């Protein structure tokens, strides 16, 4: 998963202050408790600008991905009826066909809301889906990317992701319309991959070709976790009340990534649809959400690599071709494979080693 919010936009200037990018959130992060490692700094202070028309950041990222075995990127798109934002980086990538980087696009189809930094929730751009006129406009924007030789395709179909497909009531009609347009343009349809963002797959739908598990949200939202999650909320409520009485702040968002990894590996699937497993290297969204954030504070490259090796084996047994990692560069959520001042290249090295070991075992 790839976040494009590393360049300024008029919308972010207006909503969050002039010059805002995700680097601002990362730089302003503070430690919330003893041993909490914030802020994090990209290795070599590499605060890149994705609006750079030379595509220097893309070239560097493509080189890293190829060196360590990352197959490709899934780039978030923020498309609303009549409005789009943060699209410039992928347009720059499209204009540089010499960059050897496979990619696909994920429509982050949530409404754009002001909910970071302790703000009360306020909708900034609503998410509406319209009808065929709006769907055609969206498809025509995507078509040059679909036609790019680097764009990831499955069975002659461009792979297109929707983060929360279950929120689209007209999904059946939209998918049929897009399939028709895709066939008119030389494809065999659209390969639609829906984000499994919280909980398990509840029902199979013909419109969705596959699901990808978005971690840690997916396993954390499963029914088997509900009692545990309620206990955490109860504990957090008690700590907040105690904090008010004692006039001090208790951070209530500490969780275990090792527990998440165990759940990912133990989860069983009762569906005939394709499921792409997911994993995250770390997760800590306090740079964005401050004291309301969540920290999985027992993460490590070693544990990530150990789990990834098992996940590759599990994925092979399921017949799945992809594993989705959250994320390449979510610095505002401390979920980044990119090298930083704490671990350097360790997470990328773990991917490389896991793939190499799997290849050797398969050959043996």
N, C-alpha and C positions, 0 to 999 in steps of 0.2 A: 504494500500500500504506500502511496506516494502523495505527500502534501505539497501543493504549489504555493502556499501562503508565505513565500519568502521574497516578496516584492511589494512595493507600495501600490495601493489602489485608492481611488477617490472614496469608495465606500468605507474602507478601513480608516482612512484619514478622518472621515466625518464621525464614525462611530467610536473609534478607540483613540483618536489623537493623531496628528500629522506624523507621518513616517512610520506608522505601525506596521510591523510584520511579526511573524512568530518568533523572530530573534529577540524582539522586545520582551516578550513573555519569558523567554529563556534567560535573558540577562537579568531580569528583575526578580527572578525566583529567590526565595529565602529558605533557610533551613527551618523546619517546623518542630523539630525535636532533636535530642542528642543523637548523633550518628546519621542524621538525615542529610544525604549528599546533594545539596543544592547551593548555588546554581551549578549547572553543567555547562561546560565550554567545549565547542567543537575543536578538535585537534588542530593546532596551529592557528587558532582564532580564525578559522575558515568560515566567516559569516558571509556566505555567498549571496548574490543577488540574481534571482531567477528571471529578472527583466533584462538582463544583459544580452543584447542581440548577438554577441559573439558566441553565445551558448557555452561559455567556459565551464559553468557548473555542470551542465548536462554532459559535456565531454568527460569531465573528471568522474562523475557518477557512473557513466557507462563503462569507463575503464575499470573502476572498482567492481562493478557488478560482474563484468566478464572475468576478472581475475579470481574472484572468490566463488563463482558458480551461481550467482543470482540470475535466474532465467530472464526476468523482465520486471517491469514496473506496472502497477495498476494506479493510474493517475486520477485523483478526484476531480470531478467537474461540478461546478456550482451553477446549475441552470434553473432559471425560474421563468415563468411565462413572461416574455418580453424583456427579461433582464438576465445578464450573465456576468459573473465576476470571477477573478482569479484564473482566467483562461489564457493569459498571455504566455506563461511558460510552455504549455503544450503546443501553442501556436509557433513558438520559437523552435521547439524540437522538430515540428513538422517541416519548417523551413530549412532544416539542416539534415538532409537525408544521409550525409556522410557519417553521422554519429551511429555506430552499430548498437542500437538499443531496442530490444523488443519492448512493446508496451501495449496496454489496453486502457480503457477509460471506465471509471466508476462514477456514475451519477449519484452524488451525495444529495439525495432528494428530500432532505429535511428543510423546514422553514429556517430562515436565518434569524436567530434570536439573540438578544443581549442577555446572556446569562452567566458570563464570566466575571471574575473579580468581585464576587459577592453582590452583583447587581440583581435587582428584581427582574424577573423574566419579562422581556418586551420584544415583540415580534418586529423585526426590521424589514424583512422581505417575506411575505407569505409564499407558501408553495402550493400552486394550483396547477392542474394538469390540462385543462382545456379539452379541445377536440382535435379532429384530423388536421385542421389548419396549423395548430400549435405543434402537433406531433411531426408534421411534415417539415416545419421550420427547424425543429430539433434534429431530425434525421439529416437534413441537408447540410447542417453545420457539421455533423459528425462524419459525413460521407468522405471528405478528403482524408481524414484520419483512417477510416476503414480501408481506403484504397492504398494506403501506405504499405509497402512491402514489409515493413517492420511491425506492423500492427498484428497482434496475436489473433489467430483464427483457429477454429475447431470445425472440422468437417466442412470446409469452405464457407464458414460463417464467422463474421467478426464477433469476437467475444466482448460483450457489453455487460457491465455490472450495474445493478441498482442497489444502493445501500439498504433501503427499506422498501422493498417491492410490495410488501404486504399492506403498505399504506395507500397504494394506488388502486382505487376501486375499479377503474377502467383499464386495468392491466391487460386483460384478455383482448380487448378491442385495440389497444395501443400496440401490443405485440403483433397481432395479426396484420395491422396496418404497416408496421415497420418491416415485417417479413416480406410483405408484398413489394415495398419500395426496394428492399435489399435484393430481391430476385430480379427486379427491373434493372438493377445496376450490376448484374453479373455474379451475385453471391447466391448461396442456397438458403438464405434467411439470416436471422440474427441469433447468435448463441447467447441466450440470456442467463446470467448468473446472478442470483439474488443473495444479498447479505443475510446470513443467519446471525443476527446481531444480539439476540437475547433469547435464551431458552432453546428448545428442540424444534425440529420440523413437525408441525402439527398436522399438515395435510399435503398431499401431493397435488400439484397443479400442472396442467399440460403446457401452460405458458412459460414455465421456468424450466430451463434445461439442466441447471445445476445450482447448488448452493455453495457458498464459501463461508466458513466459520470465522467470524470476527472476534478475536480473542484480546483481552480476557472477558469481554462482555458476554460471549455466547455461553460458556460453561457457568459463569456466575449467575446467569439468569435462569438456569434450569430448575425444575421443580424440586429436585433432590436437594437443592441448596436453600430452599425457602426458609426452613427452620433455622439454619445457621445464619442466614442473612438477617432474619428477624431478631436473633440474639445480638447481632452486631449493632443493629439500629437501636435496640434497647440499651445496650452498653453506651452507645454514642449519646443517647438522650440523657442518661444519667451523668455522663461526664460534662455535657454542656450545662446542665443544671448546677453541678458541683462547681464548675468554672464561674458561673454567675455569682454563686454564694461566696466563693473564695476570691473573686475578682482577678482571675487569671484564666489563661486560655489552655485548654487541653485539646491536643490534636486527636481526632477520633477516626481518621480514615486509614489506619494501617491494616494491611491485609497480607496474605501469603501467596506469592507466585508459585511456590512449590506445590501448594494445594491445587492451584489452577492447573499446573502441569499434570498432576496425578489424575485430575478429572478429565483432562483432554485425552490422556492415554487410556483411561478405563471406559470412556463413553462408548456405548453400543448403538448401532443405527438399525432401525427397522423401517427401511424405505427402499424402494427400487430406484429412486432418483440419485444422480451423482452428487456426492458430497465431497468438497475439497476441505481438508482439515486446515486448521490455523494454529498459530503460535505467536507470542510476542516476546521480544528479548527482555524488556523491562516495561514498567508502567508506573508513572507518577505524574498526575495532571495538576499538581499544586502550582506549577508555573502559570497555569491559566486560571485555576479555580481557587487558589490560595488556601485558606483554612477549610474550605468546603471540599477540597480535593481528596483523592484516594491515592495511597502509596502502597505498592506491592514491594515491600522493602527487603525481601530475602532473595532478590534476583542476583544472578551471576552468569558470566559467560560459560563456565563449566557446566552448570545446571542446564542452561539453554541447550548447549551442544549435546549433552547426554539425552535430553528429552527429544531433541530433533532427530537423533539417530533412530530412536524408537518410533517416532512419528512417521518417518520415511517408510519404515517397514510396515507400519499399520496402513499407511496410505497405499502402498503397493498391493497389500492383500485386499483392499477395498476396490482396487482397479482405478484409483484416482491418479491423475497426471500432475496435479499441482498441489502445492502447500502454500497457503497465504500467510505472510508474515506482517504483523502490525508493529512496526512500520519501517520504512526506509529512513524517514526523516521527520517523525512527529516530535520535534524538540519541545513543543509546548506541553507534551504529555510524556516526555522522557522515554519515548518508545522509538529508538533510533538505532539502526544498524551502522550508520555513519560513525567514523572514529571520533571519540571524544577524549577529554583530558583525564578521564578515570580509567577507561578500559582500552583505549587505543583502538586497534583493529581486531580485538579479541572476538567479538561477535561474528564478524565476517570470516575470521579464521575458523571458527567453529562450524560455520556452514560448509566451507571448503573441505574441512576434514571429514565431516559427516557424509558428504557426497562421495568423497574419495573412498572411505571405508565401505560404503554401501556398494559402490562399483566393484571394489575388490572382492567383496563377499559374493556378489552375484556372479562374477567370473569364476570364482572358486566352485 
